[in-house]
Amino acid sequence: MNEDIAAVREDFPILQRHVGDEQLVYLDNAATTQTPTQVYDVFEEFYGTYNANVHRGIHTLSHEASVAYEEAHDRLAEFVGASGGREELVFTKNTTESINLVAYGVGLNELGPGDNVVTTEMEHHASLVTWQQVAKRTGAEVRFIRVDEDGHLDMDHAAELIDENTQLLSVVHISNVLGTVNPVAELAEVAHDRDALVFVDGAQAVPNRRVDVEEIDADFYAFSGHKMAGPTGIGCLYGKKHLLESMEPFLYGGEMIRHVTYEDSTWNRPPWKFEAGTPPIAEGIALAAAADYLDEVGMDTVEEREHELAQYALERLAERDDVETYGPSLGEDRSGLVAFNVDGLHGHDLSALLDERGIAVRAGDHCTQPLHDRLDIPGSVRASFYLYNTTEEIDLLLDAVDDARDELDDHLESNYHELVYEHYQNPQNAGGLSNPTFTKHSEETSCGDDGEFHVDVAEDGTIEEIAFESESCAVSSAVASILSERLAGMSLEDVAELDGYVDDLLEGTYPDIRRDCVVGPEEVICEAAREHVSGDGQTVLSAKS
């Protein structure tokens, strides 16, 4: 580790903590970065010296708070290249709220039958779900630009989808799974040629590279503080001034009004028009300090550091025949994250084993379930790097990956009821049935567990045959095996009343970290039995023809 990185790490005291007996290795930066002392000292200064509401009083503390809060808007506008200053930079609580602000202010007011919104197959749920629901309310269509096998957007397909009926293009600047850096300026040009507005989700871009919203020519651009060494609960929405002036707010109350009567109200000017109520004052001021910190380190340095770390991880992972990575290949421009899977090892299991070594990664679908469906995987493990990470930490990650299978065997054998270990090693009734009476799908999207029970019911109402298909962690799959063995020959009425069987069977000996994996399959099959017995399950169960 060179001296520059050592100095940066000293700004982040949390990196010195231990998880159990292990030194923390924090590789979950795409979810939330750590915060340097230069940023959280701002909170102590605010609350210790000038804590007051903004734009509410003429006393000294309110004036000082108001000035600092307003200047924070200007600082963040400057950070992303918005020359209009605070009038083009709205504080929200995160990127998700920023997307919803535009969806309500533009989407619900402008979209209708015959219109379309174009987005991509790699969108975060915050964008995908929002435009999906707006389209349902307005009768508009949502179209998705294809992602090719190398993790890039199909630009020819984009040109086909964006047409004269496209009202808005919503595109993620950098994928939080693939690490793909999308050509947002090129896409914006295509959209503007067809008179469509352009929204860019920059949550994964602003933290690690220079962003110029005017150079991109984005109409709206959103990002979050907690991914750029800033606090949680604060995000930003850049919008071109004339668009923010014409948009309707979607939160009402104090601060955002200009004049109020009993009959009607008029709105304040941007950005205050969109910041109803007491705002996140300390968080906004601290986010400006985060921008100062990143500029002091140098955004080019941050980008170069992330690129080096990602390339190192990709190169090391490519040496392993049992590992599959996703997104642009080694050598291409991409952000500092790598999503991967180890053959035969569920991501949830791997993440738990890594945590025992103090290594923090994320496992699951990363709020991109449709993208994982597109990749034909239930989830992935994501290691994401930031300016304070080192190649030595990546080596620790990869050593743990190499040891994972043996450790999983040891972990299950020593920490779980022997019955779980037995069914993990020798699962019963695994596989599907060709023509079941009904099926019940089970998924836990936060961790990527995915499975399905197939049940064949005899004429007397008893379970004649049962099987399960599972792409779940070891414990969840083992419990599905235990249940399938127990349920054979039982009546559906008895199955419906079976709640608590697994809990009692294992006598509460399993660790809390796997509680959902233990109880979940039982809840699913009991619910399915209740639905089938009552006849309420016709919409969710596939009946035998």
C-alpha positions in Angstrom: 0.0 0.0 0.0 1.6 3.3 -1.1 1.9 6.3 1.2 -0.9 8.2 -0.6 -3.5 5.5 0.1 -2.2 5.1 3.7 -2.8 8.8 4.2 -6.3 8.6 2.7 -7.2 5.6 5.0 -6.3 7.7 8.0 -9.2 9.9 7.2 -11.6 7.0 7.6 -11.3 5.7 11.2 -14.0 3.0 10.6 -11.4 1.2 8.5 -9.5 0.4 11.7 -12.3 -1.5 13.4 -12.7 -5.2 13.7 -15.5 -7.5 12.9 -15.2 -10.2 15.5 -11.5 -10.9 15.6 -10.9 -9.9 12.0 -9.8 -6.6 10.6 -12.6 -4.9 8.6 -12.2 -5.2 4.8 -15.0 -2.9 3.5 -15.9 -3.8 -0.1 -19.5 -2.7 -0.3 -19.0 0.9 -1.5 -21.5 0.7 -4.4 -24.1 0.5 -1.6 -22.6 3.1 0.8 -19.2 4.5 1.1 -17.5 5.3 4.4 -17.3 8.9 5.6 -14.1 10.8 6.4 -13.6 12.9 9.5 -13.5 16.0 7.4 -17.2 15.4 6.6 -18.7 14.2 9.8 -16.9 16.9 11.8 -19.3 19.3 9.9 -22.1 17.8 11.9 -20.4 18.6 15.2 -19.7 22.1 14.0 -23.3 22.6 12.9 -25.0 21.2 16.0 -22.5 22.7 18.3 -22.3 26.3 17.0 -25.2 27.3 14.7 -28.0 24.7 14.8 -31.2 26.5 13.6 -33.8 26.2 11.0 -33.2 27.8 7.6 -35.2 30.6 6.0 -37.3 30.9 9.2 -35.8 33.6 11.4 -33.8 36.8 11.3 -31.6 35.8 14.3 -27.9 35.1 13.9 -28.0 31.3 14.1 -30.8 31.1 11.5 -28.9 33.4 9.2 -25.7 31.4 9.5 -27.5 28.1 8.9 -29.4 29.6 5.9 -26.2 30.9 4.3 -24.3 27.6 4.7 -27.3 25.6 3.4 -27.7 27.8 0.3 -24.0 27.8 -0.4 -24.1 24.0 -0.2 -26.5 24.0 -3.1 -24.1 26.1 -5.1 -21.1 23.8 -4.2 -22.9 20.7 -5.3 -24.0 22.4 -8.5 -20.4 23.4 -9.2 -19.3 19.8 -8.4 -21.4 18.4 -11.3 -20.9 21.3 -13.7 -24.2 23.1 -13.4 -23.5 26.7 -14.2 -26.9 27.8 -12.9 -26.0 27.3 -9.3 -28.5 26.6 -6.6 -31.5 27.3 -8.9 -30.6 24.1 -10.8 -29.8 21.9 -7.8 -32.5 20.5 -5.5 -31.7 18.6 -2.3 -33.6 15.4 -1.9 -33.1 12.5 0.5 -31.5 10.2 -2.2 -31.5 9.4 -5.9 -34.7 7.5 -5.5 -36.6 10.6 -4.4 -35.0 12.6 -7.2 -36.4 10.1 -9.7 -39.8 10.2 -8.1 -39.8 14.0 -8.1 -39.3 14.0 -11.9 -41.7 11.2 -12.4 -44.5 13.1 -10.6 -43.5 16.5 -11.8 -43.1 15.5 -15.5 -44.3 12.0 -16.0 -47.8 12.1 -14.5 -48.4 15.5 -16.0 -47.0 14.9 -19.5 -47.4 11.2 -20.3 -50.5 9.6 -21.8 -51.7 6.8 -24.1 -49.5 6.6 -27.2 -46.5 8.1 -25.4 -43.5 6.1 -24.3 -40.6 6.2 -21.8 -37.4 4.5 -22.9 -35.0 3.1 -20.3 -32.6 0.1 -20.1 -32.5 -3.5 -19.0 -29.8 -2.6 -16.5 -31.8 0.0 -14.5 -31.9 0.0 -10.7 -35.4 -0.7 -9.3 -35.6 3.0 -8.2 -35.9 4.0 -11.8 -37.5 0.9 -13.4 -40.3 0.6 -10.9 -41.0 4.3 -10.8 -41.5 4.6 -14.6 -43.3 1.3 -14.7 -45.9 2.6 -12.2 -46.2 6.0 -13.8 -46.9 4.3 -17.1 -49.6 2.2 -15.5 -51.3 5.3 -14.3 -51.0 7.3 -17.5 -51.4 4.6 -20.2 -47.9 5.2 -21.5 -45.5 2.5 -22.6 -42.1 1.6 -21.0 -39.4 0.4 -23.5 -36.1 -1.3 -22.5 -32.9 -0.9 -24.4 -31.2 -4.4 -24.6 -28.0 -5.2 -22.8 -25.7 -7.4 -24.9 -23.7 -10.3 -23.8 -20.7 -8.1 -22.9 -22.7 -5.9 -20.6 -23.0 -3.0 -23.0 -26.2 -1.2 -24.3 -27.3 -2.1 -27.8 -27.1 1.4 -29.3 -28.8 0.3 -32.6 -31.7 -1.0 -30.5 -31.7 2.3 -28.6 -32.1 4.2 -31.9 -35.0 2.0 -32.8 -36.8 2.4 -29.5 -36.5 6.2 -29.2 -39.0 7.6 -31.6 -41.3 10.6 -32.1 -43.6 9.4 -29.3 -40.8 9.1 -26.7 -41.3 11.7 -24.1 -38.4 10.8 -21.8 -35.3 8.7 -21.8 -34.2 7.5 -18.4 -30.8 5.9 -18.3 -28.3 4.8 -15.6 -24.9 6.4 -16.1 -23.1 3.4 -14.6 -24.6 0.0 -13.9 -24.5 -1.0 -10.2 -24.0 -4.7 -11.2 -22.1 -4.7 -14.5 -19.9 -1.6 -13.9 -20.7 -0.6 -17.5 -20.1 3.1 -18.2 -23.0 4.0 -20.5 -22.5 6.6 -23.4 -25.0 9.0 -21.8 -24.1 12.0 -23.9 -24.6 10.0 -27.1 -27.9 8.7 -25.8 -29.0 12.2 -24.8 -28.2 13.5 -28.4 -30.4 10.7 -29.8 -33.3 11.5 -27.4 -33.1 15.3 -28.0 -33.2 14.8 -31.8 -36.6 13.3 -31.1 -37.6 16.1 -28.7 -37.5 13.8 -25.7 -36.3 14.8 -22.2 -33.3 13.0 -20.7 -33.0 11.8 -17.1 -29.7 10.3 -16.0 -29.3 8.2 -12.8 -25.8 9.2 -11.7 -25.7 7.4 -8.3 -22.8 5.2 -9.4 -21.0 7.9 -11.4 -20.7 11.1 -9.4 -18.8 9.4 -6.6 -15.9 8.1 -8.8 -15.4 10.3 -11.9 -15.8 13.9 -13.1 -19.3 14.5 -14.2 -20.4 17.6 -16.3 -24.2 17.6 -16.6 -24.0 20.4 -19.3 -21.5 18.5 -21.4 -23.8 15.4 -21.2 -26.7 17.7 -21.9 -28.9 15.9 -19.4 -32.2 17.6 -18.6 -32.1 16.0 -15.2 -29.3 14.2 -13.3 -29.6 12.6 -9.9 -27.1 11.3 -7.3 -26.8 10.4 -3.6 -24.6 11.6 -0.8 -24.0 8.3 0.9 -22.2 6.9 -2.2 -19.7 9.8 -2.4 -18.2 9.9 1.1 -21.1 12.0 2.3 -23.9 11.4 4.8 -27.1 9.3 4.3 -30.4 11.0 3.9 -29.3 13.6 1.3 -29.2 13.5 -2.5 -29.3 15.9 -5.3 -31.4 16.5 -8.4 -29.9 18.7 -11.1 -32.5 20.1 -13.5 -32.3 22.7 -16.3 -33.6 25.9 -14.8 -36.5 26.3 -17.3 -37.7 22.8 -16.6 -37.6 23.2 -12.8 -39.5 26.4 -13.2 -42.3 24.8 -15.2 -42.6 21.6 -13.2 -45.2 21.1 -10.5 -44.0 20.1 -7.1 -45.0 16.8 -5.6 -44.5 17.7 -1.9 -46.5 20.6 -0.4 -46.0 22.5 2.8 -43.8 25.2 4.4 -40.8 26.7 2.5 -42.0 25.7 -0.9 -44.7 28.4 -1.1 -44.6 32.0 -2.2 -48.1 33.2 -1.2 -51.0 31.3 0.5 -54.7 32.2 0.9 -57.6 30.1 2.0 -58.4 29.6 -1.7 -55.1 28.9 -3.4 -51.3 29.0 -3.2 -48.4 30.0 -5.4 -44.9 28.3 -5.4 -41.5 29.5 -4.4 -38.7 29.6 -7.0 -36.4 26.6 -7.5 -34.8 24.9 -5.6 -37.0 25.8 -2.6 -40.1 25.0 -4.6 -39.2 21.3 -4.3 -37.9 21.3 -0.7 -41.1 21.3 1.4 -40.7 21.5 5.2 -37.6 21.6 7.3 -34.9 20.2 5.0 -31.8 18.0 5.9 -29.7 21.0 6.8 -26.7 19.4 8.4 -26.7 16.7 5.8 -26.7 19.2 2.9 -23.8 21.2 4.4 -21.9 18.0 5.1 -22.4 16.8 1.5 -20.8 20.0 0.3 -17.8 19.1 2.6 -17.7 15.7 0.9 -17.5 17.4 -2.5 -14.6 19.5 -1.1 -12.9 16.3 0.2 -13.2 14.5 -3.1 -11.9 17.5 -5.1 -9.0 17.7 -2.7 -8.1 14.1 -3.4 -8.8 14.7 -7.1 -11.7 13.0 -9.0 -9.2 11.9 -11.7 -7.3 10.1 -8.9 -10.5 8.5 -7.6 -11.4 7.2 -11.0 -7.9 5.9 -11.7 -7.8 4.2 -8.3 -11.2 2.5 -8.8 -10.2 1.4 -12.3 -6.9 -0.1 -11.1 -8.7 -2.0 -8.3 -11.4 -3.4 -10.6 -8.9 -4.5 -13.2 -6.8 -6.2 -10.6 -9.8 -8.1 -9.2 -11.0 -9.1 -12.7 -7.5 -10.3 -13.6 -7.3 -12.4 -10.4 -10.8 -13.8 -10.8 -10.2 -14.7 -14.4 -7.6 -17.2 -13.2 -10.3 -19.3 -11.6 -12.2 -21.8 -13.7 -15.1 -21.9 -11.3 -15.8 -18.1 -11.2 -18.0 -16.2 -13.6 -17.9 -12.4 -13.7 -20.4 -10.0 -15.3 -20.0 -6.9 -17.3 -17.3 -5.4 -19.6 -14.2 -7.6 -19.9 -10.8 -7.1 -18.5 -9.1 -3.9 -19.9 -12.3 -2.0 -20.7 -13.5 1.2 -19.0 -15.7 0.3 -16.1 -16.4 1.5 -12.6 -14.8 0.1 -9.5 -17.1 -2.9 -8.9 -17.1 -6.5 -9.9 -20.1 -8.8 -9.7 -19.4 -12.5 -9.8 -20.6 -16.0 -8.9 -18.7 -19.1 -7.8 -19.9 -22.3 -9.4 -21.9 -24.4 -7.0 -21.8 -21.8 -4.2 -24.7 -19.6 -3.5 -23.9 -15.9 -3.1 -25.7 -15.7 0.3 -23.4 -18.5 1.6 -20.3 -16.8 0.3 -21.3 -13.4 1.7 -21.8 -15.0 5.2 -18.5 -16.8 5.0 -16.7 -13.6 4.0 -18.3 -11.7 6.8 -16.7 -14.2 9.2 -13.4 -13.0 7.9 -14.4 -9.3 8.3 -14.9 -8.9 4.6 -18.1 -6.9 3.7 -19.6 -7.5 0.2 -23.1 -7.5 -1.0 -24.9 -10.6 -2.3 -28.3 -10.7 -4.0 -29.9 -9.0 -6.9 -28.7 -5.5 -5.9 -32.1 -4.0 -6.7 -31.8 -5.1 -10.3 -33.9 -8.3 -10.4 -34.9 -8.0 -14.0 -31.2 -7.7 -15.0 -30.3 -10.8 -13.1 -33.2 -12.5 -14.8 -31.8 -11.3 -18.1 -28.4 -12.8 -17.1 -30.3 -16.0 -16.0 -28.9 -16.0 -12.5 -30.8 -15.6 -9.2 -28.2 -13.2 -7.8 -24.6 -12.3 -7.6 -21.8 -11.4 -5.2 -20.6 -7.8 -5.6 -17.3 -6.5 -4.5 -17.1 -2.7 -4.9 -14.1 -0.5 -4.3 -13.4 3.1 -3.4 -10.5 5.4 -3.0 -9.3 3.9 0.3 -9.3 0.2 -0.8 -6.1 -1.7 -1.6 -5.0 -4.6 -3.7 -4.1 -6.4 -0.4 -7.7 -6.3 0.6 -8.7 -7.8 -2.8 -6.1 -10.6 -2.1 -7.9 -11.3 1.2 -11.2 -11.5 -0.6 -9.9 -13.9 -3.2 -8.1 -16.1 -0.7 -11.5 -16.4 1.1 -13.2 -17.2 -2.2 -10.7 -20.0 -2.7 -11.4 -21.5 0.7 -15.1 -21.0 0.6 -16.3 -24.5 -0.2 -14.3 -26.2 2.6 -15.3 -23.5 5.0 -19.0 -23.9 4.1 -18.8 -27.6 4.9 -17.1 -26.8 8.2 -19.5 -24.0 9.0 -22.6 -26.0 8.5 -21.3 -29.1 10.3 -20.2 -27.1 13.3 -22.9 -24.4 13.5 -26.1 -26.0 12.4 -28.3 -28.9 13.5 -26.9 -32.2 12.1 -30.2 -32.6 10.2 -29.5 -29.5 8.1 -26.0 -30.6 7.3 -27.3 -34.1 6.3 -29.8 -32.6 3.9 -27.3 -30.1 2.6 -25.0 -33.0 1.7 -27.7 -35.3 0.4 -30.8 -33.3 -0.6 -34.1 -35.3 -1.0 -36.7 -34.8 -3.7 -34.6 -32.2 -5.6 -35.9 -31.4 -9.1 -39.2 -30.6 -10.6 -42.4 -32.7 -11.4 -43.6 -32.9 -15.0 -47.3 -32.3 -14.2 -47.9 -31.1 -10.6 -51.2 -30.3 -9.2 -49.8 -27.0 -8.2 -46.5 -25.1 -7.8 -45.5 -22.4 -5.4 -42.6 -20.0 -6.1 -40.5 -18.6 -3.3 -38.0 -15.8 -3.5 -36.1 -13.5 -1.2 -35.0 -10.7 -3.4 -32.7 -9.0 -0.8 -30.3 -12.0 -0.9 -31.1 -13.7 -4.1 -32.7 -16.9 -2.8 -35.0 -18.4 -5.4 -36.9 -21.7 -5.4 -40.1 -23.5 -6.2 -42.1 -26.4 -4.7 -43.9 -28.8 -7.0 -46.8 -30.7 -5.4 -48.9 -33.6 -6.8 -52.1 -34.1 -4.8 -54.0 -37.4 -4.7 -57.8 -37.6 -5.0 -58.1 -38.0 -1.2 -56.4 -34.6 -0.7 -53.0 -36.0 0.5 -49.7 -35.1 -1.0 -48.8 -38.0 -3.3 -45.5 -36.6 -4.5 -43.5 -33.4 -3.8 -40.3 -32.0 -5.2 -38.4 -28.7 -5.1 -36.2 -26.7 -7.4 -33.8 -24.4 -5.6 -31.2 -21.7 -6.5 -30.9 -20.8 -2.8 -28.3 -20.8 -0.1 -27.3 -24.0 1.4 -29.5 -23.7 4.5 -32.6 -22.7 2.6 -32.1 -25.6 0.2 -31.5 -28.1 3.0 -34.7 -27.0 4.8 -36.7 -27.4 1.5 -35.3 -30.9 1.4 -36.4 -31.6 5.0 -39.8 -30.3 4.3 -40.3 -32.3 1.1 -39.4 -35.5 3.0 -41.8 -34.6 5.9 -44.8 -33.6 3.8 -45.1 -36.6 1.6 -48.3 -38.4 2.5 -49.7 -35.5 4.6 -53.1 -34.0 3.8 -53.2 -30.4 2.6 -55.2 -29.4 5.7 -52.4 -30.7 7.9 -49.8 -28.9 5.9 -51.7 -25.7 6.2 -51.4 -26.0 10.0 -47.8 -26.9 10.0 -46.3 -23.5 11.0 -43.4 -23.8 13.4 -42.4 -27.4 12.4 -38.9 -26.5 11.2 -38.3 -24.2 14.2 -39.3 -26.9 16.6 -37.4 -29.6 14.8 -34.1 -27.6 14.9 -34.8 -26.4 18.4 -33.6 -22.9 17.7 -30.0 -23.9 17.2 -29.4 -22.1 14.0 -27.7 -18.7 14.0 -29.9 -15.6 13.6 -28.2 -14.7 10.3 -29.9 -17.7 8.7 -33.3 -17.4 10.3 -35.1 -16.3 7.2 -33.4 -19.1 5.2 -34.7 -21.6 7.8 -38.3 -20.5 8.2 -38.9 -19.2 4.7 -39.5 -22.4 2.8 -42.0 -23.6 5.5 -44.0 -20.4 5.3 -44.2 -20.7 1.5 -45.4 -24.3 1.4 -47.9 -23.7 4.2 -49.3 -20.7 2.4 -49.6 -22.7 -0.8 -51.6 -25.4 1.1 -53.9 -22.9 2.6 -54.5 -21.2 -0.7 -55.2 -24.5 -2.4 -57.6 -25.8 0.3 -59.6 -22.6 0.4 -59.6 -22.2 -3.3 -58.1 -18.7 -3.0 -54.9 -19.7 -4.8 -56.2 -19.9 -8.3 -54.4 -16.7 -9.4 -51.1 -17.8 -8.0 -51.1 -21.5 -8.4 -50.8 -23.3 -11.7 -53.4 -26.1 -11.6 -52.9 -29.5 -13.2 -54.6 -29.6 -16.6 
